[in-house]
Amino acid sequence: MVEPMVTTVTATTATTVTTAVTAGTVATFGAIALLLLIVLLVAKELAMGSRRPVAARLRKAVNLAVAPLLLTVVAIAIAKVTLIVR
């Protein structure tokens, strides 16, 4: 027979570990998203200085990638600020 205390401790431990792993994963994805955004913005600025047709296509492709990535970084920043303010 399993005692209730052992079951409660096991469930609490599992929840804590899952939360810690999820928080670490979110932080990692946030850092990757921010670095990718910076790289894409630098590529866009470098492409703006060139008059080649390839640079124009690169600018269009980077613009398509920057918009959702920017929204993602802003959402992560808002989530972090709300966690700190609470």
N, C-alpha and C positions, 0 to 999 in steps of 0.2 A: 504494500500500500504506500503510495506517495503522499508525503505530508504536504499540506497547502503552502507552507513557508518555502519549501524547496521549489515548488512550481512557480511561485511568485518571483522569487529571486532569479530563476532561470528566464522567465519571460521579461523581466526588467533588464537583465543583462543582454538579452538578444535585442531588445529595443534600443538600448544605449549603443551597442556596437553598430547596429544598422544606421542609426542617426549619425554617428561619428563617420562612418564610411561615406554616407550620402553627403555630409557637409564637406568632407575632403574632396569628393568627386566634383561637387559644385564649384569649389574654390579652384580646382585644377582646370575645369572647363572655362571658368571665368578668366583665368590668367591666359589660357590659350586663345580665347576669343579676343582679349585685349591686344595681345601680341600680333595676332593676325590682322586686326583692324589697323594697327600702327604700320605694319608692313604694306598693307594695301593702300593706305593713304600716302605713304612715301612713294610707292610705285605710281600712283596716280599723279603726284606732283612731278615726278621725273618724266612721265609720259606727256605731261602738258607742255614741257619744254621742247619737245620734238615735233617736227612737221611731217614725219613719215606717216604713211597710211596705216602701218602696223601699230604705231603709237595711238592713233585715233581709235582703232579697234580695241586696243588694250584699255584705253580710258573708259570706253563703253562697258567692257566686261568688268572692270574694277568698280564702276559705279553700280552695276547690278549686285555685286557682292558686298559693297560697303553698306548699303541701306539696311538690309536685315541684320547685318552684323552690328551696326551702330545701335539699332533698337535692342539687340540682345545685351550689349554692354551697358546701355542705359538701364535696362530692366534689372540687371545684376547689381548695378550701383544703387538703384532705388531699394532693392531688397536688402542690401548690406546696411544702408543708412537706417532703414526701418528696424533692423535687428539691433543696431547700436542705440537708437533712440528709445526703444522699449526698455 
